[in-house]
Amino acid sequence: MSKYPYWKDIHLSIITNQLADSKSFLALVLSSLLVFKYPESSVPKASMTMHLSLAFS
């Protein structure tokens, strides 16, 4: 997990936004798949987190 510090940011943003529904779970699953399938992705992790928290808020 220490190899992927931005995973914590995604997880925390979902918790702090209190997105406790199926959409937030789907966002968590999709983001985790993206993070672990494309760890060297050109997509900035911070903007991906912001996009997910905005899209599912």
MORASUL-V290704 format. One record per pair of residues at least 24 apart in sequence whose ideal C-beta (glycine too) atoms are under 7 Angstrom apart, sorted by sequence separation. I is the first residue (numbers start at 1). J is the second residue. D is the distance in whole Angstrom. If there is no record, write none. Layout:
i = {I;I}
j = {J;J}
d = {D;D}
//
This chain:
i = {27;7;27;4;24;23;4;9;13;17;19;19;6;10;9;13;17;10}
j = {52;35;56;35;56;56;39;45;49;53;56;57;45;49;49;53;57;52}
d = {5;6;5;6;5;5;7;7;5;6;5;7;4;5;5;4;5;7}
//
